[in-house]
Amino acid sequence: MSEKKDNREHAFDFELAEIVGLEKAILLKNVSYWCEENARKRSKPYLKNGHYWTSESLRSLSEKYRYFKRSSISRWMKEMEAAELVIVNRATAEVNYYRTGPVYDRWRSGE
């Protein structure tokens, strides 16, 4: 077995999954994780308007989560944006910047 396997484990918060659904919980965990990583590293390209963001395209998300349809990911991200679980800053070349939204942040902090 010579092929290296990376990124085979995907995580989610089961309490959040009970509220928003498994698929959205997985996507939210991804956004939250990378925003926190960018903050931890103080990654200047991802610091915008006082917040750390992460960037993804729908294509990259569908490659990362091969068990989800791209159209479903697009729909879930739009639904989460409408519910203020994520904030989306649309960029060029189909790459969006994401950060967790106020509803998710309040839920996570227990407010």
Secondary structure, 3 states (H helix, E strand, C coil): CCCCCCCCCCCCCHHHHHHHCHHHHHHHHHHHHHHHHHHHCCCHHHEECCEECEEEEHHHHHHHCCCCCHHHHHHHHHHHHHCCCEEEEECCCCEEEEEECHHHHHHHHCC
